[in-house]
């Protein structure tokens, strides 16, 4: 999907201070996003997905900092912006939907109070006008009887309805970019499908771009135009969604697809990838970071300091190990435990 460029991240690297050591959590991350496009970022916990998009909002924790790279949003370089300048972008042009709406919504205030506050923060309107806008937003995200619902507290809403409220807050300022950080993880399959459909519908209605973060490749495939696969702070594969599924190359991508539960339905066993993402202090340097989880591949199959290669138009993969990878069924199936 080609269009007008909204976001461009160039060679972004992020460092953490851990026990008086400085460790690199994100290593030369580069990707783009066009207006009206949905980009999926996929990887296990610890792969660097959330910290990458937190950097876009410039909301990194105190022990983290951007050490190199550029972020261009709507034609403006934002890494160099101060907090005052970022506040004009954050929430207005760029909004975020978090994973757990129960911890994001204040339990002691009504849904109406919280939604009205967000609207007034980003729009120059009085309380009455903000309440009317809140009713419209709840209607937009599919909440019935919005006038009645405004008087309710978060605990009186189901998980799916709380997430709809969070989406309403995210679109209140009509942002150019919505970042959805695992917004369906805590929801059952039926509600998850409803939220995905809602995000797709909102994308068309308000003409926004979306970055959708998930550990679930199948979920991302339902909404994203393009997919970025991350592992241990690096992109290991990226491309159009159809290309990734039609021709997955990197061993990690292939194992993620193999680990989609329905692909091993006949076996009656829960599919998983053996091993785990290394801790920040233990990330291998100067070699393929996924090598330890595919030990049946010879060391000679891996590049030193592996880079991204364009294997077909718009389809990139890191390290030559993909050329030597053979799926080991017994290493991707089991009872869910190592």
C-alpha positions as CSV (number, residue, x, y, z in Angstrom):
1,X,0.0,0.0,0.0
2,X,1.5,3.3,-1.1
3,X,0.4,6.7,-0.1
4,X,1.4,9.9,1.6
5,X,4.1,9.2,4.3
6,X,2.9,9.9,7.9
7,X,5.7,8.4,9.9
8,X,9.3,7.4,9.2
9,X,11.6,5.9,11.9
10,X,15.3,5.8,10.9
11,X,18.0,3.7,12.6
12,X,16.4,4.2,16.1
13,X,18.4,2.8,19.0
14,X,17.3,2.9,22.6
15,X,19.4,2.2,25.7
16,X,18.5,1.2,29.2
17,X,20.4,1.7,32.4
18,X,20.2,-1.5,34.4
19,X,22.3,-2.0,37.6
20,X,24.8,0.7,36.5
21,X,25.2,-0.9,33.1
22,X,23.9,0.6,29.8
23,X,22.3,-2.0,27.6
24,X,20.8,-1.5,24.1
25,X,17.1,-2.6,24.0
26,X,16.3,-1.4,20.5
27,X,19.0,-1.7,17.8
28,X,18.7,0.5,14.6
29,X,15.0,0.2,14.1
30,X,13.7,1.5,10.8
31,X,10.2,1.4,9.4
32,X,7.6,3.7,7.7
33,X,3.9,4.2,7.9
34,X,1.7,5.9,5.3
35,X,-1.5,7.8,5.9
36,X,-4.5,5.5,6.2
37,X,-2.3,2.4,6.6
38,X,-2.2,-0.2,9.4
39,X,1.2,-1.5,10.4
40,X,1.4,-4.6,12.6
41,X,4.4,-5.1,15.0
42,X,4.7,-8.6,16.2
43,X,6.9,-10.5,18.6
44,X,7.0,-12.2,22.0
45,X,7.2,-10.4,25.2
46,X,10.6,-8.8,25.5
47,X,11.1,-8.4,21.8
48,X,11.0,-4.6,22.0
49,X,7.6,-3.8,20.5
50,X,6.1,-1.7,23.2
51,X,9.3,0.3,24.0
52,X,9.6,1.1,20.3
53,X,6.2,2.8,20.1
54,X,6.6,4.3,23.6
55,X,9.6,6.1,22.0
56,X,7.3,7.5,19.3
57,X,5.3,9.2,22.0
58,X,8.5,10.2,23.9
59,X,7.2,8.5,27.0
60,X,10.2,6.3,27.8
61,X,10.9,5.4,31.4
62,X,13.5,7.4,33.3
63,X,16.2,4.8,32.9
64,X,15.8,4.7,29.1
65,X,17.0,7.1,26.4
66,X,17.2,7.4,22.6
67,X,20.9,7.2,21.7
68,X,20.6,7.5,18.0
69,X,18.2,7.7,15.1
70,X,15.4,9.9,13.9
71,X,11.6,9.9,14.1
72,X,9.8,12.0,11.5
73,X,6.0,12.4,12.1
74,X,3.9,14.5,9.7
75,X,7.1,16.0,8.3
76,X,8.5,17.0,11.7
77,X,11.5,15.5,13.4
78,X,10.4,14.8,16.9
79,X,13.4,13.2,18.7
80,X,14.8,16.7,19.3
81,X,11.5,18.2,20.5
82,X,11.1,19.2,24.2
83,X,8.3,18.1,26.4
84,X,6.2,21.2,25.8
85,X,6.3,20.7,22.0
86,X,5.6,17.0,22.4
87,X,2.4,17.7,24.4
88,X,1.0,19.4,21.3
89,X,1.5,16.2,19.4
90,X,0.8,13.6,22.0
91,X,-2.9,13.0,22.4
92,X,-3.8,15.5,19.7
93,X,-2.1,14.1,16.6
94,X,-0.9,10.8,18.1
95,X,-3.0,8.7,20.6
96,X,-2.5,5.3,22.3
97,X,-4.8,2.5,23.3
98,X,-3.3,0.3,26.1
99,X,-3.6,-3.4,26.7
100,X,-5.6,-3.3,30.0
101,X,-8.4,-0.7,30.1
102,X,-9.1,-1.5,33.8
103,X,-5.8,-0.1,34.8
104,X,-6.0,2.8,32.4
105,X,-9.4,4.0,33.6
106,X,-9.7,5.6,37.0
107,X,-12.1,3.5,39.1
108,X,-13.4,6.4,41.3
109,X,-14.6,8.5,38.4
110,X,-17.5,7.9,36.0
111,X,-16.9,7.1,32.4
112,X,-18.5,10.4,31.6
113,X,-16.2,12.4,33.8
114,X,-13.1,10.8,32.3
115,X,-14.2,11.1,28.7
116,X,-15.3,14.7,29.1
117,X,-12.0,15.5,30.7
118,X,-10.1,14.1,27.7
119,X,-12.3,16.0,25.3
120,X,-11.8,19.3,27.0
121,X,-8.1,18.7,27.3
122,X,-7.7,18.5,23.5
123,X,-10.6,20.6,22.3
124,X,-11.5,24.2,23.3
125,X,-15.1,23.4,24.4
126,X,-17.2,23.8,27.6
127,X,-18.4,21.0,29.7
128,X,-21.8,20.8,28.0
129,X,-20.4,20.6,24.5
130,X,-17.8,18.0,25.7
131,X,-20.6,15.9,27.1
132,X,-22.4,16.0,23.8
133,X,-19.2,15.0,22.1
134,X,-18.7,12.1,24.6
135,X,-22.2,10.8,23.7
136,X,-21.3,10.9,20.0
137,X,-18.0,9.1,20.6
138,X,-19.6,6.3,22.7
139,X,-22.1,5.9,19.9
140,X,-19.3,5.8,17.3
141,X,-17.5,2.9,19.2
142,X,-20.7,0.9,19.4
143,X,-21.8,1.5,23.0
144,X,-25.6,1.5,23.3
145,X,-27.5,4.0,25.5
146,X,-24.5,6.3,25.7
147,X,-26.3,8.9,27.9
148,X,-27.0,6.2,30.5
149,X,-23.5,4.7,30.2
150,X,-21.8,8.1,30.9
151,X,-23.0,7.8,34.5
152,X,-21.5,4.4,35.0
153,X,-18.1,3.5,36.6
154,X,-15.5,1.4,34.9
155,X,-16.2,-1.7,37.1
156,X,-19.8,-1.7,35.8
157,X,-18.5,-2.2,32.2
158,X,-17.3,-5.5,30.7
159,X,-13.8,-5.8,29.4
160,X,-14.9,-5.3,25.9
161,X,-16.9,-2.2,26.7
162,X,-14.0,-0.7,28.7
163,X,-11.8,-1.2,25.7
164,X,-14.4,0.6,23.6
165,X,-14.2,3.5,26.0
166,X,-10.4,3.6,25.7
167,X,-10.8,3.7,21.9
168,X,-13.3,6.5,22.2
169,X,-10.7,8.5,24.3
170,X,-8.0,7.7,21.7
171,X,-10.1,9.1,18.8
172,X,-11.5,12.1,20.7
173,X,-8.9,14.4,19.1
174,X,-9.3,12.9,15.6
175,X,-5.6,11.9,15.6
176,X,-3.5,11.1,12.5
177,X,-2.0,8.1,14.3
178,X,-3.5,5.6,16.8
179,X,-1.0,3.2,18.5
180,X,-2.9,0.1,19.8
181,X,-0.6,-1.7,22.2
182,X,-2.0,-5.3,22.5
183,X,-5.6,-3.9,22.8
184,X,-7.3,-7.4,22.5
185,X,-5.0,-9.5,24.7
186,X,-7.2,-9.6,27.7
187,X,-10.4,-10.2,25.7
188,X,-12.2,-13.4,24.7
189,X,-12.1,-14.3,21.0
190,X,-15.6,-13.0,20.2
191,X,-14.9,-9.6,21.7
192,X,-11.5,-9.5,20.2
193,X,-13.0,-9.8,16.7
194,X,-15.4,-7.0,17.5
195,X,-12.6,-4.7,18.6
196,X,-10.6,-5.5,15.5
197,X,-13.6,-4.8,13.3
198,X,-14.2,-1.5,15.2
199,X,-10.7,-0.3,14.6
200,X,-11.0,-1.1,10.9
201,X,-14.3,0.8,10.8
202,X,-12.8,3.8,12.6
203,X,-9.8,3.8,10.3
204,X,-12.1,4.4,7.4
205,X,-14.4,6.9,9.2
206,X,-11.8,9.2,10.6
207,X,-9.0,8.4,8.1
208,X,-6.4,7.6,10.7
209,X,-3.3,5.4,10.5
210,X,-2.8,2.6,13.1
211,X,0.2,0.8,14.5
212,X,-1.1,-2.4,16.0
213,X,1.1,-4.3,18.4
214,X,0.6,-7.9,19.3
215,X,2.4,-11.2,20.1
216,X,-0.3,-12.9,18.0
217,X,0.6,-13.0,14.3
218,X,-2.8,-14.3,13.4
219,X,-4.6,-11.3,15.0
220,X,-2.3,-8.8,13.3
221,X,-3.0,-10.5,9.9
222,X,-6.7,-9.7,10.3
223,X,-6.0,-5.9,10.4
224,X,-2.6,-5.0,9.1
225,X,-1.5,-4.0,5.6
226,X,2.1,-4.6,6.5
227,X,3.9,-6.5,9.2
228,X,7.1,-6.0,11.1
229,X,8.5,-9.0,13.1
230,X,10.7,-8.1,16.0
231,X,13.0,-10.2,18.1
232,X,15.4,-9.1,20.8
233,X,15.3,-5.4,19.8
234,X,15.7,-5.9,16.1
235,X,13.5,-6.3,13.0
236,X,14.0,-9.8,11.7
237,X,11.5,-9.7,8.9
238,X,9.1,-7.1,7.4
239,X,6.8,-6.9,4.4
240,X,3.2,-6.9,3.1
241,X,1.0,-9.1,5.2
242,X,0.1,-11.3,2.2
243,X,3.8,-11.7,1.4
244,X,4.7,-12.6,5.0
245,X,2.1,-15.3,5.1
246,X,2.6,-16.6,1.6
247,X,6.4,-16.7,1.9
248,X,7.6,-16.5,5.5
249,X,11.4,-16.6,5.5
250,X,13.1,-15.9,8.8
251,X,13.1,-18.9,11.2
252,X,11.4,-16.8,13.9
253,X,8.5,-15.9,11.5
254,X,8.1,-19.4,10.4
255,X,8.0,-20.7,13.9
256,X,5.5,-18.0,15.0
257,X,3.2,-19.1,12.1
258,X,3.7,-22.7,13.1
259,X,2.8,-21.8,16.7
260,X,-0.7,-20.5,15.7
261,X,-2.8,-23.0,17.6
262,X,-5.1,-24.0,14.8
263,X,-2.2,-25.0,12.6
264,X,-1.5,-27.9,14.9
265,X,-5.1,-28.6,15.7
266,X,-4.9,-32.3,14.6
267,X,-2.1,-33.0,17.0
268,X,-4.1,-32.1,20.1
269,X,-1.0,-30.4,21.6
270,X,-0.4,-26.8,22.3
271,X,2.2,-25.4,19.9
272,X,5.0,-23.2,21.2
273,X,8.6,-22.1,20.4
274,X,11.2,-23.6,22.7
275,X,13.4,-21.2,24.6
276,X,12.8,-17.6,25.3
277,X,13.7,-14.1,24.3
278,X,17.0,-13.2,26.0
279,X,17.2,-10.7,28.8
280,X,18.5,-7.3,27.8
281,X,21.8,-7.9,29.5
282,X,22.1,-11.3,27.7
283,X,21.3,-10.3,24.1
284,X,24.0,-11.8,21.8
285,X,26.1,-9.2,20.0
286,X,27.7,-9.5,16.6
287,X,25.7,-12.6,15.7
288,X,22.2,-13.8,14.9
289,X,20.2,-13.2,18.0
290,X,17.8,-16.1,17.3
291,X,20.6,-18.6,16.7
292,X,20.3,-20.1,20.2
293,X,16.7,-21.1,19.7
294,X,17.4,-23.0,16.5
295,X,20.6,-25.0,17.5
296,X,20.1,-27.5,14.7
297,X,21.2,-24.8,12.3
298,X,25.1,-24.8,11.9
299,X,26.8,-21.6,13.1
300,X,28.2,-21.1,9.6
301,X,24.7,-20.5,8.3
302,X,24.5,-17.3,10.3
303,X,25.9,-13.9,9.3
304,X,28.3,-12.0,11.6
305,X,26.5,-8.7,12.4
306,X,23.5,-9.8,10.3
307,X,21.7,-7.1,8.3
308,X,18.3,-6.9,6.6
309,X,18.2,-8.1,3.0
310,X,15.5,-7.2,0.5
311,X,14.6,-10.6,-0.9
312,X,11.7,-9.3,-3.0
313,X,10.1,-5.9,-3.5
314,X,9.3,-4.6,0.0
315,X,10.1,-7.9,1.7
316,X,13.1,-7.8,4.1
317,X,14.7,-10.5,6.2
318,X,17.7,-10.5,8.6
319,X,20.5,-13.0,8.5
320,X,21.2,-15.7,5.9
321,X,20.1,-18.4,8.3
322,X,16.7,-18.4,6.6
323,X,18.4,-20.1,3.6
324,X,19.4,-23.1,5.8
325,X,16.4,-23.4,8.1
326,X,14.5,-26.7,8.3
327,X,11.4,-27.0,10.5
328,X,11.9,-29.5,13.3
329,X,8.4,-30.6,14.2
330,X,9.4,-32.2,17.5
331,X,10.9,-28.9,18.6
332,X,7.7,-26.9,18.0
333,X,5.1,-29.2,19.5
334,X,4.6,-30.2,23.0
335,X,2.5,-29.7,26.1
336,X,3.3,-26.0,26.4
337,X,6.2,-26.5,28.8
338,X,9.9,-26.7,28.2
